[in-house]
Amino acid sequence: MIRTPLSLSVKQVCTMIKKGSMTFDNPIQRPPGQWNQQKKSDLIESVFRRFIPDFFAVKTREEKGNIYDVIDGLQRFTTICSYLNDEWELLEIKPVKIETTGEIHNISGLKYSQLPEDIQDVIKSHMLTIRTIEFEEDEDEEELVEEIFYHLNSGVPMAKEHLALISAPKNVQEFCHRIIAEHDLFVGIAKYSESAVKKSDKHMTILQSVLLISGLPYESFAAKHIEEVFAKNEITEEVLIQTEKAFTDIADTFQSTHKFVVKINIPIMTYMFSNATDENKGQVKEKLLNYVNKGMAPGDKYKAYTGAGNVKKDKVMKRIKGMFEICGVVERPVVVVKQTYEEINAVLQEFKDESEPEDNSTNDNVNVQSDEIPELTIDDIPDIELDGKEAS
């Protein structure tokens, strides 16, 4: 996110609104015309007596020039410009003073066209500060705009990403902290801005990755929905092991900092590598590198779903599908089944008995203690039936 202050006069702002280079299209804003006459009159008086708070707008670059979509300040902008358009008159306000000359004028009850010329000049030339926000490619504009708007209007609560981490089980919290501190992917390869690190975006990336590999149901990739999932579910060590292995595959693929290795793409790559077989991982890495280095087309089967609203579940699933097709990976269905260590031992013993010759005199019993983690992947365990559900 790139933040830049922009100073414009009232006249410049009104001109930009007329030309369409300043817009009010964001659905998070209330429609204009919310203020009563008194509040509108107070705003005009603020030009002479106080100050007008900063405005916030999202900046986008287009061929015809920059567009500024206002996300905070619609009522103030439209009120000032409607006054300059002679659409309403002031209620009773205190006489105003022109700083340069010391002259005092009573402007109560007047429309803009009825004001003395020097008063008109003061209003037209009054400078407004607009805090512009330009989103980077990997950032979800809808989610961030909602967050910024909430902060501006309701104080600054703890980051939602950090709340999601706090809601997670202890083993997941410890996993996140260790991976961020030690793993090559998050230490030197993935790209995160300073502000993203402060708002726990690295933690959110890991939580989203763990969620996909776990197979748990989720409503969206938004922080509040991630928080709900981790607050209600336990995550097995096997899921964390598979997640870390996939992180290592990503790090091995890119080996150094790369613009593609960012928050929006890492969970999808993680899930893809967790589905890739050991035999075809080399080809998968080659296809992935070829795709990102050649430059992604704006409307391709993956890139098309990385823009606004990319936290929505349908877009997450379409990104997964696109990535799998690009890299030649077949998704393997995930069934979340809770298994006790006794059940795992029984399955392993049965598998061992079936796979060894009958006359094997060295056949030892297999036993997994409750404090041990079997060094096996999902591919090592045959299909079994538990509670009427197939698990693989």
C-alpha positions as a printed Julia matrix, in Angstrom:
392×3 Matrix{Float64}:
   0.0     0.0     0.0
   1.46    3.36   -1.1
   0.25    6.38    0.9
   0.77    9.91   -0.38
  -0.65   13.26    0.82
  -2.15   15.48   -1.84
  -3.02   19.17   -1.35
  -5.73   20.64   -3.57
  -7.76   23.82   -3.44
 -11.53   23.72   -3.13
 -11.78   24.97   -6.73
  -9.48   22.19   -7.98
 -11.47   19.53   -6.16
 -14.79   20.74   -7.57
 -13.29   20.78  -11.07
 -12.03   17.21  -10.64
 -15.46   16.05   -9.51
 -17.06   17.63  -12.58
 -14.5    16.0   -14.9
 -14.87   12.59  -13.25
 -11.29   12.32  -12.03
 -12.58   12.35   -8.45
 -15.33    9.83   -7.85
 -17.54    8.46   -5.08
 -18.13    4.95   -6.42
 -17.01    2.88   -3.45
 -20.05    1.07   -2.03
 -18.78    1.49    1.52
 -19.71    5.18    1.36
 -23.13    6.49    2.22
 -24.85    8.42   -0.6
 -24.52   12.24   -0.63
 -27.12   14.5     0.97
 -26.91   13.05    4.47
 -26.19   16.36    6.2
 -28.76   18.9     7.36
 -28.48   22.63    6.67
 -26.82   23.39    9.99
 -24.04   20.89    9.5
 -23.42   22.15    5.98
 -23.24   25.74    7.2
 -20.8    24.72    9.95
 -18.5    23.22    7.32
 -18.31   26.46    5.34
 -17.67   28.37    8.57
 -14.78   25.96    9.29
 -12.94   27.39    6.28
 -12.57   30.65    8.22
 -12.4    29.57   11.86
 -11.1    26.02   12.22
  -9.8    23.36    9.87
 -11.39   20.69    7.7
 -10.22   17.15    8.53
  -8.2    15.18    5.99
  -9.91   13.27    3.23
  -9.05    9.72    2.1
  -9.18    8.43   -1.46
  -8.0     5.37   -3.4
  -5.75    6.34   -6.3
  -5.76    4.31   -9.51
  -3.71    4.98  -12.62
  -5.56    4.99  -15.93
  -4.62    6.0   -19.47
  -6.59    9.24  -19.22
  -4.94   10.11  -15.89
  -5.19    9.35  -12.2
  -8.59    8.64  -10.66
  -9.26    9.34   -6.98
 -12.14    7.36   -5.5
 -13.12    8.9    -2.16
 -13.56    6.47    0.74
 -13.85    9.05    3.51
 -15.09   12.61    3.01
 -17.93   12.31    0.51
 -20.31   14.48    2.54
 -17.7    17.24    2.98
 -16.67   17.28   -0.67
 -20.21   17.3    -2.03
 -21.31   19.91    0.52
 -18.55   22.37   -0.43
 -19.05   21.9    -4.17
 -22.82   22.16   -3.95
 -22.38   25.49   -2.14
 -20.12   26.76   -4.9
 -22.84   25.69   -7.35
 -25.28   28.0    -5.54
 -27.52   25.1    -4.49
 -28.21   26.31   -0.92
 -27.76   29.27    1.42
 -26.04   29.48    4.79
 -27.95   29.47    8.04
 -27.0    32.0    10.7
 -23.28   31.82   11.51
 -20.89   34.18   13.25
 -19.34   36.94   11.12
 -16.15   35.75    9.38
 -12.8    37.51    9.11
 -10.44   37.7     6.14
  -6.97   37.12    7.56
  -5.07   39.09    4.91
  -7.07   42.3     5.25
  -8.67   41.97    8.68
 -12.11   42.74    7.18
 -15.12   41.16    8.88
 -18.21   40.09    6.91
 -21.63   38.84    7.93
 -22.47   36.11    5.42
 -25.46   34.47    7.18
 -28.34   33.61    4.84
 -26.26   34.07    1.68
 -25.7    31.77   -1.28
 -22.22   31.59   -2.78
 -23.04   33.99   -5.63
 -24.21   36.57   -3.08
 -20.93   36.56   -1.11
 -18.43   39.44   -1.44
 -15.78   38.57   -4.04
 -12.94   38.41   -1.51
 -14.94   35.91    0.59
 -15.54   33.8    -2.52
 -11.8    33.82   -3.17
 -11.03   32.62    0.37
 -13.38   29.66   -0.03
 -12.2    28.74   -3.56
  -8.52   28.88   -2.62
  -8.86   27.05    0.7
  -6.49   24.06    0.65
  -7.71   20.57    1.43
  -5.46   17.6     2.31
  -6.29   14.28    0.67
  -4.55   11.15    1.92
  -4.27    9.02   -1.2
  -3.9     5.25   -1.04
  -2.55    3.24   -3.96
  -2.88   -0.52   -3.6
  -0.2    -2.9    -4.77
  -0.9    -5.89   -6.98
  -1.08   -8.52   -4.24
  -3.39   -6.54   -1.96
  -7.14   -7.04   -1.75
  -8.64   -3.59   -2.26
 -12.13   -4.41   -0.96
 -10.91   -5.85    2.33
  -8.39   -3.07    2.97
 -10.84   -0.28    2.11
 -13.33   -1.77    4.56
 -10.63   -1.96    7.23
  -9.46    1.64    6.63
 -13.03    2.93    6.71
 -13.67    1.07    9.97
 -10.53    2.52   11.55
 -11.4     6.06   10.48
 -14.91    5.83   11.86
 -14.5     3.6    14.92
 -11.03    4.11   16.32
  -8.16    1.71   15.72
  -8.76   -1.75   17.18
  -6.31   -4.66   17.09
  -5.63   -5.89   13.57
  -8.12   -8.56   12.5
  -5.23  -10.67   11.26
  -3.72  -10.7    14.72
  -7.06  -11.59   16.3
  -7.21  -14.6    13.97
  -3.8   -15.75   15.21
  -4.85  -15.34   18.84
  -7.95  -17.47   18.2
  -5.86  -20.37   16.82
  -4.83  -23.39   18.93
  -1.48  -23.13   20.7
   0.28  -25.53   18.33
  -0.75  -23.38   15.37
   0.41  -20.18   17.08
   3.79  -21.74   17.84
   4.01  -23.04   14.27
   3.36  -19.55   12.85
   5.99  -17.9    15.05
   8.62  -20.54   14.24
   8.0   -20.5    10.48
   8.17  -16.7    10.32
  11.37  -16.6    12.36
  13.19  -19.52   10.73
  11.82  -20.65    7.38
  13.59  -19.43    4.23
  10.27  -18.67    2.56
   9.35  -16.01    5.12
  12.84  -14.9     6.09
  14.23  -14.03    2.66
  11.96  -14.96   -0.26
   8.39  -13.77    0.33
   7.7   -10.06   -0.15
   5.88   -8.14    2.6
   5.85   -4.4     3.16
   6.65   -3.02    6.6
   3.0    -2.15    7.19
   1.93   -5.66    6.14
   4.31   -7.2     8.65
   2.95   -4.93   11.4
  -0.62   -6.02   10.72
   0.34   -9.72   10.87
  -0.04  -10.48    7.16
   2.64  -13.17    7.39
   0.64  -14.93   10.09
  -2.52  -14.66    7.98
  -0.72  -16.2     4.99
   0.27  -19.19    7.11
  -3.21  -19.56    8.6
  -4.8   -19.53    5.14
  -2.29  -22.15    3.95
  -2.95  -24.4     6.94
  -6.69  -24.02    6.4
  -6.51  -25.23    2.79
  -4.4   -28.27    3.66
  -6.62  -29.17    6.63
  -9.68  -29.47    4.4
 -11.81  -27.66    6.97
 -14.83  -25.76    5.61
 -14.55  -21.96    5.49
 -16.74  -19.06    4.38
 -14.01  -16.86    2.88
 -10.36  -15.9     3.24
 -11.32  -12.73    5.13
  -9.66  -12.4     8.54
 -12.92  -12.68   10.47
 -13.8   -15.99    8.78
 -10.29  -17.37    9.25
 -10.62  -16.48   12.93
 -13.91  -18.38   13.17
 -12.38  -21.55   11.7
  -9.35  -21.63   13.99
 -11.4   -20.74   17.07
 -13.59  -23.81   16.58
 -11.21  -26.49   15.29
  -8.07  -28.34   16.3
  -5.29  -28.72   13.76
  -3.31  -31.95   13.67
   0.46  -32.06   13.56
   0.25  -33.89   10.21
  -1.42  -30.84    8.66
   1.34  -28.59    9.98
   4.02  -30.98    8.7
   2.46  -31.01    5.22
   2.19  -27.21    5.27
   5.85  -26.78    6.16
   6.9   -29.24    3.43
   4.93  -27.21    0.88
   6.57  -23.98    2.13
   9.94  -25.64    1.52
   8.87  -26.6    -2.01
   7.99  -22.95   -2.73
  11.32  -21.76   -1.32
  13.2   -24.35   -3.4
  11.33  -23.22   -6.5
  12.14  -19.52   -6.25
  15.32  -19.56   -4.07
  15.4   -15.74   -3.84
  12.98  -12.84   -3.42
  10.34  -12.86   -6.14
   7.41  -10.55   -6.82
   5.04  -13.52   -7.17
   5.76  -14.83   -3.68
   3.26  -12.65   -1.83
   0.31  -13.06    0.5
  -2.33  -13.74   -2.14
  -0.3   -16.4    -3.98
   1.49  -18.31   -1.21
  -1.56  -20.22    0.18
  -2.52  -21.36   -3.33
   1.03  -22.54   -4.1
   1.18  -24.25   -0.71
  -1.99  -26.2    -1.39
  -0.82  -27.08   -4.89
   2.52  -28.48   -3.69
   0.75  -30.46   -0.96
  -1.24  -32.16   -3.73
   1.7   -32.73   -6.07
   3.31  -36.17   -5.96
   7.01  -36.54   -5.26
   7.49  -37.9    -8.78
   6.2   -34.8   -10.58
   7.31  -32.0    -8.23
  10.28  -31.21  -10.49
   7.96  -30.61  -13.44
   5.56  -28.63  -11.26
   8.33  -26.28  -10.13
   9.49  -25.81  -13.74
   5.97  -25.02  -14.97
   5.37  -22.6   -12.1
   8.59  -20.69  -12.74
   7.89  -20.61  -16.47
   4.43  -19.17  -15.81
   5.46  -16.39  -13.41
   8.64  -15.41  -15.29
   6.92  -15.09  -18.65
   4.47  -12.64  -17.13
   0.89  -13.44  -16.28
  -1.78  -12.26  -18.7
  -4.44  -10.06  -16.98
  -7.27  -12.45  -17.86
  -5.57  -15.83  -17.61
  -7.02  -18.73  -15.64
  -5.19  -17.68  -12.47
  -4.6   -13.93  -12.75
  -8.27  -13.26  -13.53
  -9.21  -14.03   -9.93
  -6.53  -12.06   -8.06
  -8.16   -8.62   -8.16
 -10.78   -7.0    -5.96
 -12.73   -9.42   -3.8
 -10.03  -12.08   -3.97
 -10.8   -13.23   -0.39
 -14.19  -14.57   -1.5
 -14.32  -18.36   -1.48
 -15.35  -18.72   -5.11
 -12.32  -16.71   -6.22
 -10.02  -18.68   -3.93
 -11.31  -21.91   -5.47
 -10.93  -20.55   -9.01
  -7.34  -19.53   -8.25
  -6.68  -23.06   -6.99
  -8.19  -24.56  -10.13
  -6.2   -22.21  -12.37
  -2.92  -22.89  -10.58
  -3.45  -26.65  -10.72
  -4.11  -26.51  -14.46
  -1.1   -24.3   -15.14
   1.27  -26.55  -13.19
  -0.24  -29.91  -14.14
  -1.37  -30.98  -10.67
  -4.47  -33.05   -9.94
  -6.29  -32.1    -6.76
  -6.75  -34.93   -4.29
  -9.93  -34.8    -2.2
  -9.38  -34.06    1.46
 -11.6   -35.68    4.08
 -11.22  -34.45    7.62
 -11.47  -37.5     9.89
 -10.51  -37.56   13.55
  -8.45  -40.67   14.26
  -7.16  -41.92   17.59
  -3.63  -43.29   17.89
  -5.16  -46.75   18.47
  -6.96  -46.53   15.1
  -3.79  -45.39   13.34
  -1.83  -48.27   14.92
  -4.47  -50.78   13.81
  -4.37  -49.52   10.23
  -0.56  -49.54   10.13
  -0.4   -53.05   11.59
  -2.92  -54.33    9.05
  -1.01  -52.66    6.22
   2.27  -54.16    7.45
   0.75  -57.64    7.79
  -0.64  -57.52    4.24
   2.52  -56.17    2.64
   5.07  -58.58    4.22
   5.61  -62.26    3.24
   3.8   -64.74    5.45
   7.04  -66.51    6.44
   8.73  -63.32    7.61
  10.12  -64.31   10.99
  11.31  -60.82   11.84
   7.88  -59.28   11.81
   7.76  -56.95   14.79
   4.63  -55.35   16.15
   4.02  -51.78   15.07
   3.21  -49.35   17.83
   2.79  -45.6    17.84
   2.94  -43.97   21.22
   0.57  -41.14   21.99
   3.42  -38.67   22.21
   4.93  -39.64   18.83
   4.08  -38.49   15.32
   4.27  -41.19   12.62
   6.68  -40.17    9.88
   4.17  -40.98    7.16
   2.29  -39.04    4.53
  -1.31  -39.55    3.52
  -0.09  -41.62    0.54
   1.45  -44.23    2.88
  -1.86  -45.2     4.46
  -4.38  -47.34    2.52
  -8.03  -46.4     2.16
 -10.03  -47.28    5.28
 -13.57  -46.9     6.46
 -14.21  -44.84    9.6
 -17.72  -44.04   10.78
 -19.05  -44.8     7.34
 -16.75  -42.26    5.63
 -13.89  -43.04    3.29
 -10.59  -41.5     4.29
  -7.52  -41.5     2.12
